[in-house]
Amino acid sequence: IMPLYVWLIALLKLVFQHHYMITITLLFSFVPSMVILSVMNRWVERYDTRSFRLRDGSQSRILASIMLFTCGMQLAMSFFVSPQMLFTMWIVLALYTFWRIVANRNAYGKPSPDVKRRTGLQWMFGVYVFLAILTKGPLGFALPFLATTFYLAASGKLGLWPKVWNWRAWLALVLPLGLWIYFTYLEGGADWVQRMFLDVPAEMFLDTTVHSRPFWYYMASIWIVTLPWGPL
């Protein structure tokens, strides 16, 4: 766990003078889950769902939101004391912001209004990626970086990569990251910086045994965690 989740829990204790599991779950799991539902609903709002469209599309989007929330994994993590849902919220916000940057036209062929706000979106994208790193470490950078790069490459839009990962996004990401590393150095010294930013991430990716499962494990378990909608 990176410090953001711990800082937020410490802030709650400062406010309430005690650790309340219900409050932690509500603010840092349930609320992020609701934010995810809202963002996903907004994401598809402007696009034609064709045969799934019911009048203005609102009913179909509400049904989709209900299906997402009642999916086993989403529902369980919405009431679990864990940084996973908070981390997922930052990733969803980053990917939605990325989409707003690169989507010049919507499904109706009309120019996207987000093009005019691209500068602000680039700053927001960098901030969301930084918050994801602050929540789950290097994974917070790897997921949006690989997802956006692979999507642009697969869709033949790799030329838009500099519009996403431009100097604004990098500055919004690197500047607070540098300050975080600097204050970590002041408090714990070079050994602590190496441990926190090099050794621990390396152990997570190379030496961990927590997720040591056969290759087919996730292919089989995905049907369980996505109940009841996954198998359908």
N, C-alpha and C positions, 0 to 999 in steps of 0.2 A: 504494500500500500504506500503510495506517495503521500506527501504531507497535506494536500488540500482537504481530504476527508477527515483526517485527524484534527486539522485546524478548525474545521466546521463543528466537529463534536466538542472540541475544547471551548469554542465560542458559546455553544448551547449550555455547557456546564457553567460558564461564567454568567450567563443570563439567568438560568434557573437554579444555580447552586447545587445541581445534582444531575446525574445521568438518567434520563427518562427514555427507555427504549421506544416507547410509542412516539415520542416527539422526534427522535432520530429517524425512525422508520418513515414517519409522515413527511418530514422535510427533505430527507436525502434519498428516499427510495420512491415513495408514492408520488410526491410532487414532480420529480424528474420523469416518472412514468407518464404522468398527465401531460407534461410538456412534450414528450415524444409523440403522444397521440395527437396533440394539437398541431405539431409541426408536420407530421405525416398527412394529416387531414388538409392542411394548407398547401402541402406540396402538390397534391393531385387536383386541387380545386380548379385550377385554370385549364386543365387538360380534359379533352373529350374522352369519356370512358366508353363510348360507342354503345354496344349492346347492353352494357351495365348501367348506362345512364338512366336515372329515373327523374323525369322533369328537369330540374336544374342540377341534378347530380348529388344534391345534399343527402338524400336518403341512402344512396349507395355508399357515400363516404361515411355516414354514421354507422352503417352496418359493418364496414371495413374496420372502423375504429373499435367497435365492440368486439369483433373477431380478434383483433390484435391484442386487446387488453385481456380477453379471456383465454388466450393461448397459454398453455401451461407455464412456460418459462417466463413470459412477461408478467403473468399474474403472480407467480411465486416471488419473483425478484422485486415486485412492487411492495411487498410486505416483509422484506428480509433486510436485516441490518447488514449492509454490505455496500461498498463503493461501486458495484457493478452497474447499477441503474444510473447513478450520477455520471459515470464514465460514458455509458451508452448515450446519454443525453448530449454530452459534448460532441461525440462522434456524429450523431444524427444532425445536430446543428451545423457542424462543420461541413458535412456532405450536402446538406440542403443549401447552405451558403455557396458552396462550390457550384451546385446546379444553377443557382440564380446568376452566378457570374458567367457561366458558359452558355446558358440557354438564351440565345439571341431572339428566338421566336418560339411561340407556344404551339400547341397542336393545331390551332386554327390558322397558322401561318402569319399571325399578327406579331409585330415587334414586341419583345418583352420589355416592360417598363424598367426592369432591373438593370438593363444595360446602362442607363443614365446614372444609376447609383453604384456602378461597379467599383469606384474608388473606395467608398465606405464599406462595401461588401468584402473587399480584399483585406482591409484592416480587421473586420469581424472574423474572417476565416482564420487569420493568424492567431487571434485571441482564443478562438475555440480550440484550435489545435494545442496551444499552450496549456489551456485549462485541462485538456485531455491528458497531456503529459504530466501535469501536476497531480492528476488523479491516479493514473496507472503507469507512469513511467514511459519508457521507450515505445511501448505498444500504442500509446496515445499519438505518437508521430507516425509509426509504421502503418497503421490502418488507413488514415486519411491519405497519406502520401502514396501508398501502393494502389488504393482504390481509385483515386483521382487519375493517377498516371495510367493505369491499365484501362480505365474507361475511355480516356481520351485517345489512347493508342488504338483500342478496339473499334472505336467509332470513327476513326480517321480524322480526329480533331486535335492531334498532338500539337498543332501550331498554337492552340489556345493555352497550352501549359504555362507559358510565361505570364499570361493574364491572371492565372490562379496563384501560382507560386512566384509572385513578383516581389519587388523590394519591400512593398508595404506589408505583405503577409509575413515575409521573413523578419522584418523589423519588429512587428507585433509579436512574433514568436521568440526571436533570439534575444531581444532586449530584456524582457522580464526573466527569461531563462538565465541570462548572464547575471542579472541581479540576484536571482535565487542562488546560483552557484557561488557568487561573491559573498553573500551573507552566510551561507553554509560554511565557507572557508574561514570567515571571521570567527564563527562560533566553534567549529570543530577542527579546523586546520586542514592541511593537504591530505592527511590520511583519511579523514572523514569524507572529504570530497571524492577521493578515489573509491572509497567503499560504496558511497551512495550512488555515484553517477557512472561508475565503470564496473566494479566487482559485482554488485547486486544485479544490475541488468544482464551481465554476462551469465550469472548463475541462473537467472530466470529463463533465458533462452537456450542455454547449453547444458546446464547441470541439473535442472529440476527433474524430480521424479514424481511430482504430484499428478501430472497428466500422462504418466507412462502407461499407455493402453495400446492394445493391438490396433492396427490401421482401420479395422472394420468397426471399432467400438463406437465412434461418433456416427457412422452410417446407420448403426442399429439404434443408438440412443436418441437420435433426432426425432424419431417417431413418437417417443415417449414424452419428451420435453415440449413438443408442439401439439400435444393433445389439447382439445379434441379435434382441432381443425387440420393438423398436419396430415394424418392418415387420409382425411377426406379430400 
